[in-house]
Amino acid sequence: MELGVLPGTRVEVVGVAPLGDPIELLVRGSSLSIRRADAECVEVVRFLENELRVEAARESVEELAGVRGVR
Amino acid sequence: MTTLEALSTPEVPRAASPSPTPPLVVVVGNPNVGKTSLFNHLTGQNARIGNYPGVTVERRSGTVQLGARSVEVVDVPGTYSLAARSAEEQIALEAILGLGGNPRPSLCVVVVDAGQIARNLYLVVQLIELGVPLLVAVNMIDEVRDDPPNLEALSRVLGVPCVATDGRRGVGLPALREAIARALSDAPRSTVAIPYPNELLADLEGIREVLPAEWTSGGAREQALALWALSSIEPDDELEGIPDALRRRCLDVRERAERAGRDLDLEIVGSRYAFVDRILPELYARVNVHPPKRKTSERIDRVLLHPVLGFVVFIAVMLVVFQALFTWSEPMIGWIEAGFGGLAAVLAEHVPEGIVRDFLVQGVIGGVGNVVVFLPQILLLFFFIGLLEDSGYMARIAYLMDRVMKALGLHGRAFIPMLSGFACAVPAILATRTMEQKRDRLLTMMVIPLMTCSARLPVYGLIIAALFPPTTVLGGLPLQATLMVGMYLFSMLTTLIAAGVLGRTVIRGRRIPLLLELPPYRMPNLLGTLRLMRERAFVFLREAGTVILACTVVLWALLSFPKPPEPADAGPAPAAAVVEADANAPAAITPIEHSIGGRIGKAIEPVIEPLGFDWKLGIGIIGAFAAREVFVSTMGLVYGLEDLDDEAVPLRERMRAEVTTHGRPRYTPLVGLSLMVFFALSCQCMSTLAVVRRETRSFRWPLFMFVYMTGLAYVSSLLVYQGGRLLGL
């Protein structure tokens, strides 16, 4: 959270590591790689808390779920 | 701190400085912002490595001459936020405010990455809130040439001076020095206030009442410290020096907020980012685009992080590193050994025979040699670590390998130290420093010595050559080579299991989410790398080297005293169970057998007998505590063989010829296997223990390592030998 992943923050999935984990995100112009487990249990929950941004959250849940290198 | 002051005082011209100690400047910043190279440029060649009080975090400091004035500069470990969960993370706040035994700084220089202003400003906001005199160095300004942030605007909205720098080339350094000098007299403090929700402000009032006295007298804003406490204190944090009243109040506030459906972290972090988001448009002529550097990096990453190509490159890079540690270091190690051998020979000529000569030659020169011999591998490893870190590839290694390391319960960054462990545990343990979390470092350190290091190879070589026939097994595989490969696989398997078990039991710790930043690729900085090598080598020599030297002397004494009586008086070997196989061999006992170490070897025979070992192997194992390969020469001494060459043919023959009272071979292949398993698992290396002590700054962890590894070795060898006996081997 302190790295700027907040409800409503635009998060781009830049890539997925060749072995499937971790995933690389682009947050506020900075690179940030986190493990899938953390992505699901920390950030996404935070997204869901703010109902107005649920759509953004769903989008990333799908992206995190398996698609490789979605831009 | 007093030693640092004492060191720097002579350099301070008394007349120019009104106070006896120079003013202190702390340099803080996010990781990967080039803070260290900026620090290196500022302090030149006089950086010193010490330790922060109470924690295993290194404190680098140096003296800077600003005109007539001398200033002490301290490099604070890189961090994204001041909020802390452990004592290690807490030192950032303590170093900045001068709490917890740290001296109080006169100025804080915060280094930010010009290409990642948004994330970096979060830390700047926290510093502004603390009300410390602040100077912002916008670093790596060369990377945003196309779209530079407006520093005048930044300085205006933050209310503190901002300077553009390029720490790699040293651009902007004169301006930075000038700005530091000016800021030291002006003490610029920002008056910016971050707008927080009213409920949060009310909570903070309640926390302010219970702040410890030391915190409130620091001149820092109490509200900021209340915020720090509220965002740092958790039911299971590992912070130190937090008064109970404060802890209770913070947890209480948190609980009430949760019941009210509020998210405190979101309120705090969100308000700070809202401020950052508001000022960002003022810094840029157009809306912030991708920094151009990142686009180049993305192109490189398409190759280096490619599922196939990426691993090809990765394996190639790792091969070079491993080859360097394993093979390229050989000649250098040879020169060092030859040099010390020559020195010993010269000394032997000039000093009369006797205890003094033995002490100087075997104890002192041998001991210093034991220390220096590690330098080639340490220097080479840190040469590569420096280049890999600087270029940005180290983060990619962690990214590529994290999945594998995660299976071991380790951090992706543990890969390089683990790989290095195949060459030698000593540099490998030093390399665990590249990991930020103490738990990751500790767990990696504890399992590294299980990897098959190069010192085990001569031992395996001797045992395999002496006790196993050169036949083929399993349909054509050469037995001896298969055993060697098998020992490698065995060590990998045990490392995996040990990491899994230790990570879930002894070294559990808080589960901290992995956070990796893939910085843009940059040209490595050779000077910085050389400096890193020098620093690491120096720290090793000073802190681990002394312990290794002392241990060598003690072991030498153990295996040399008391001297045996004159040969004429020598009686028959006391261990009646052992009959010399070679009828021509003198019945006299060897000097090593008569020594304390030899007697210990005999005394422990009942203990090691169930493993299939006799007292001779017992002495070998004791001698091997200096370093595993010493097993070979110690066994030579046990048999009265001097000057063994690498082949050690006579020793092999003697070991093969050893028989029991029943006339059967004493050292069967089963004994050999048991012995190899013992050497694979036991902690037969005082240098490893010395480095672990240095890196953990405790005796507890090296002791734990010794006990768990030796215990594991004993039980495994016992299972192998007794199991083999049951199978009729």
Boltz contact constraints between the chains, C-beta under 6 A:
constraints:
  - contact:
      token1: [A, 1]
      token2: [B, 265]
      max_distance: 6.0
  - contact:
      token1: [A, 1]
      token2: [B, 269]
      max_distance: 6.0
  - contact:
      token1: [A, 2]
      token2: [B, 81]
      max_distance: 6.0
  - contact:
      token1: [A, 2]
      token2: [B, 269]
      max_distance: 6.0
  - contact:
      token1: [A, 3]
      token2: [B, 80]
      max_distance: 6.0
  - contact:
      token1: [A, 4]
      token2: [B, 119]
      max_distance: 6.0
  - contact:
      token1: [A, 6]
      token2: [B, 270]
      max_distance: 6.0
  - contact:
      token1: [A, 6]
      token2: [B, 273]
      max_distance: 6.0
  - contact:
      token1: [A, 17]
      token2: [B, 399]
      max_distance: 6.0
  - contact:
      token1: [A, 18]
      token2: [B, 307]
      max_distance: 6.0
  - contact:
      token1: [A, 18]
      token2: [B, 310]
      max_distance: 6.0
  - contact:
      token1: [A, 19]
      token2: [B, 403]
      max_distance: 6.0
  - contact:
      token1: [A, 21]
      token2: [B, 403]
      max_distance: 6.0
  - contact:
      token1: [A, 22]
      token2: [B, 402]
      max_distance: 6.0
  - contact:
      token1: [A, 28]
      token2: [B, 118]
      max_distance: 6.0
  - contact:
      token1: [A, 28]
      token2: [B, 119]
      max_distance: 6.0
  - contact:
      token1: [A, 29]
      token2: [B, 116]
      max_distance: 6.0
  - contact:
      token1: [A, 29]
      token2: [B, 118]
      max_distance: 6.0
  - contact:
      token1: [A, 30]
      token2: [B, 116]
      max_distance: 6.0
  - contact:
      token1: [A, 30]
      token2: [B, 119]
      max_distance: 6.0
  - contact:
      token1: [A, 31]
      token2: [B, 517]
      max_distance: 6.0
  - contact:
      token1: [A, 31]
      token2: [B, 518]
      max_distance: 6.0
  - contact:
      token1: [A, 33]
      token2: [B, 399]
      max_distance: 6.0
  - contact:
      token1: [A, 33]
      token2: [B, 516]
      max_distance: 6.0
  - contact:
      token1: [A, 35]
      token2: [B, 514]
      max_distance: 6.0
  - contact:
      token1: [A, 38]
      token2: [B, 513]
      max_distance: 6.0
